[in-house]
Amino acid sequence: MGSVIAILSGKGGTGKTTACAGISIALSCAGAQVLCIDCDVGLRNLDLSLGMSDICSLSFLDIMERNYPLSFSSQHPTYPTLSFLTAPINRPVEEINPIAFGNMLQEARKLYDYVFLDAPAGVDAGFRLVAAPADRILLVTGPGAAAIRDAARVGELLELMGKQDTRLIVNRVQKSILSQLKVTIDDVMDTAGLPLLGIVLEDPNVTLSASFGMPLQRYSKRSPAMVACRKIAKRIQGQPVPITYR
């Protein structure tokens, strides 16, 4: 039985979607069967980070309501064990049936090793839709004070929902700025109150790869962000990989 992993953030601009794409591709390259679902209704862009913007994809509502099988999910042209469902554009998230959504994910658990849900930023209806059925939560934050405070609040809400397996990813880290602010990653962890899964450095390759319509793994395998995503993927698989800035 596979695992449903929700990628959440308390605010926009943390790099949640690019982290979701990078980790998903890293797991696929390691041989796992992966399904990515863009759940950011109205602001979908996971296809850009995956390098699938030119591919016509069904939305998860097509699977839920039109009885298409999950096998109709779009297969990645480069990574054959990675599949994708986009977000609907003509349905408010408040009108999406959470029971039907959960039933779809239950079926996905039988077919995939990992199902990634890229949630909208914030803690509104989209947050609740995605967080409720998830087995694991990856909470993406930046190193700034506002982002960390938001992450702490999201962590509290997840705890109230009964979510026990929540891990923190500190993204877009610039070591020089942390040094000037005299802030450490331990400080971020203490403020957020969550265990750390990974650190991802600020990386211009992320923006460049999306602009060229390419996944980061294909654009630059050695980019700092992609190296970090591969390490996070290994930790998700249970491998004891040390957490470092490199």
HELIX and SHEET records of a PDB file:
HELIX    1   1 LYS A   16  CYS A   29  1                                  14    
HELIX    2   2 LEU A   46  LEU A   50  1                                   5    
HELIX    3   3 PHE A   60  ARG A   66  1                                   7    
HELIX    4   4 LEU A   70  PHE A   72  5                                   3    
HELIX    5   5 VAL A   93  GLU A   95  5                                   3    
HELIX    6   6 PRO A   98  LEU A  111  1                                  14    
HELIX    7   7 ALA A  125  ALA A  131  1                                   7    
HELIX    8   8 ALA A  145  LEU A  160  1                                  16    
HELIX    9   9 LYS A  175  LEU A  181  1                                   7    
HELIX   10  10 ILE A  185  ALA A  192  1                                   8    
HELIX   11  11 PRO A  204  SER A  211  1                                   8    
HELIX   12  12 LEU A  216  TYR A  219  1                                   4    
HELIX   13  13 PRO A  224  ILE A  236  1                                  13    
SHEET    1   A 8 SER A  74  GLN A  75  0                                        
SHEET    2   A 8 LEU A  82  LEU A  85 -1                                        
SHEET    3   A 8 VAL A  34  ASP A  38  1                                        
SHEET    4   A 8 TYR A 114  ASP A 118  1                                        
SHEET    5   A 8 SER A   3  LEU A   8  1                                        
SHEET    6   A 8 ARG A 136  THR A 141  1                                        
SHEET    7   A 8 THR A 166  VAL A 173  1                                        
SHEET    8   A 8 LEU A 196  LEU A 201  1                                        
END                                                                             
